[in-house]
Amino acid sequence: MLWEAWQYFTTPVALPLAKEMGFLEEAIAMAARRKRCRAEWDTHFQNCQTTIREAVERCTQKRKIVIMGAGSLLDVPLDYLAQEFDEVCLIDLVFLKDARKRVKPFSNVRLIEQDVTDSLAACQKGAVQAKPALNPQGHKAWLDLSEVDCLVSLNLLSQLPLIPVSWLMKHFGISEQQADVLAKQLINEHLNLLNACSGVKCLIADRWVTEIDTQGQEVDGFDPLWEVSVPEVQKSWDWRVIPLGEINTPTAQVNRVGVSIY
Ligand SMILES: C[S@@+](CC[C@H](N)C(=O)[O-])C[C@H]1O[C@@H](n2cnc3c(N)ncnc32)[C@H](O)[C@@H]1O
C-alpha cells in the first residue's frame, strides 16, 4: 500500500483528468498486480513484444512508429524500436516512474500523455458521446498520420470504454443502453483511427474474457469489445490476467488476446 500511495502522490500527470477520473490509480493497481503475477504476465508481455516486431518487419519505411496504450512499456520492445525507427512515440494517459526511467537513454523516444479518444474531457462533464476519430478534413490534431509507418494499438481497445462508462454511470446516472452506445462508439472510433493510417497497423487486444472457478470450470465468458466487429484474428494467446487467489473472488480471469496486423 505504501508503494501505491508513493506512486500516486509523486507521479506527474499532464492531464488532470487522468488523476481525477481514476486512470492513475488504475495504472498503479496494474503495476502492483504485475509484481504479484509476474509469471502469468511476462509470457503475455513477451508475446506482445514479438508481435510488434512482426509488424515492424512488414514496414517498408521506418520513419515513425506510434504505440497507443504504451503504459508500463513492458510489452514494448523498446531497444529494438529505437534502433529501427527515426522516431518512437509512446502514447498513454499516464506513465509511471519506471516507464519514464526506461525511455531516458533514448534520444528518439518520446512519451506523450494524450487521450487517444479525445472524448474524455467531455465525458468527465457528462457527455455521452465519443468524438469522431478524425476531423472533417480527415486529420487528427495531435498526430500527423502521414508520417506514421507503423501504428500499434496495444492492449487498449477493450479498456477504452471502461473508466468513462463507469464514471458516467456513477456521476451522471446514465442508463445501460447509453453506456452500450458510448462503449461501441469509443471502440469504433479507435478502429477508424487505426484504419486511417496508411502504414502498417497492429491491433493487439482482448477478444474474449473467461472466468474460471477453483475446479477449472468456465463459469462465465463475455466479449470485452461490446460485440463491435473487429479485424480478423491472425494469432492469439491466453493471458491469465487474474490468477486464482489474486483478488477476493473465487474465480480466475483469462483474457484471450488476439492480433491483427494489416
Ligand atoms: C491494459 S493497459 C495496457 C498498458 C500497457 N500496454 C501495459 O501492458 O502495461 C491499458 C492502457 O490504456 C491506457 N488508456 C486507457 N484509456 C486511454 C485513452 N483514452 N487514451 C490513452 N490511453 C488510454 C491506460 O492508461 C493503460 O495504460
The ligand as an SDF file (V2000), in Angstrom:
LIG
                    3D

 27 29  0  0  0  0  0  0  0  0999 V2000
   -4.3510   -2.7420  -20.1660 C   0  0  0  0  0  0  0  0  0  0  0  0
   -3.3900   -1.2650  -20.0640 S   0  0  0  0  0  0  0  0  0  0  0  0
   -2.0840   -1.6570  -21.1730 C   0  0  0  0  0  0  0  0  0  0  0  0
   -0.9070   -0.7920  -20.9240 C   0  0  0  0  0  0  0  0  0  0  0  0
    0.4350   -1.3790  -21.3720 C   0  0  0  0  0  0  0  0  0  0  0  0
    0.4100   -1.7750  -22.7290 N   0  0  0  0  0  0  0  0  0  0  0  0
    0.8080   -2.4720  -20.4080 C   0  0  0  0  0  0  0  0  0  0  0  0
    0.5200   -3.6450  -20.6250 O   0  0  0  0  0  0  0  0  0  0  0  0
    1.3390   -2.1110  -19.3620 O   0  0  0  0  0  0  0  0  0  0  0  0
   -4.3250   -0.0800  -20.9620 C   0  0  0  0  0  0  0  0  0  0  0  0
   -3.6720    1.2730  -21.0230 C   0  0  0  0  0  0  0  0  0  0  0  0
   -4.5070    2.1240  -21.7780 O   0  0  0  0  0  0  0  0  0  0  0  0
   -4.4370    3.4120  -21.2350 C   0  0  0  0  0  0  0  0  0  0  0  0
   -5.6250    4.1510  -21.6780 N   0  0  0  0  0  0  0  0  0  0  0  0
   -6.9150    3.8960  -21.3740 C   0  0  0  0  0  0  0  0  0  0  0  0
   -7.7180    4.7940  -21.9720 N   0  0  0  0  0  0  0  0  0  0  0  0
   -6.9130    5.6250  -22.6850 C   0  0  0  0  0  0  0  0  0  0  0  0
   -7.1460    6.7610  -23.5090 C   0  0  0  0  0  0  0  0  0  0  0  0
   -8.3760    7.2240  -23.7120 N   0  0  0  0  0  0  0  0  0  0  0  0
   -6.0790    7.3710  -24.0820 N   0  0  0  0  0  0  0  0  0  0  0  0
   -4.8170    6.9060  -23.8750 C   0  0  0  0  0  0  0  0  0  0  0  0
   -4.5360    5.8380  -23.0990 N   0  0  0  0  0  0  0  0  0  0  0  0
   -5.5680    5.2110  -22.5120 C   0  0  0  0  0  0  0  0  0  0  0  0
   -4.3510    3.1830  -19.7350 C   0  0  0  0  0  0  0  0  0  0  0  0
   -3.8050    4.2920  -19.0760 O   0  0  0  0  0  0  0  0  0  0  0  0
   -3.4760    1.9300  -19.6740 C   0  0  0  0  0  0  0  0  0  0  0  0
   -2.1150    2.2570  -19.5200 O   0  0  0  0  0  0  0  0  0  0  0  0
  1  2  1  0
  2  3  1  0
  2 10  1  0
  3  4  1  0
  4  5  1  0
  5  6  1  0
  5  7  1  0
  7  8  2  0
  7  9  1  0
 10 11  1  0
 11 12  1  0
 11 26  1  0
 12 13  1  0
 13 14  1  0
 13 24  1  0
 14 15  1  0
 14 23  1  0
 15 16  2  0
 16 17  1  0
 17 18  1  0
 17 23  2  0
 18 19  1  0
 18 20  2  0
 20 21  1  0
 21 22  2  0
 22 23  1  0
 24 25  1  0
 24 26  1  0
 26 27  1  0
M  CHG  2   2   1   9  -1
M  END
$$$$
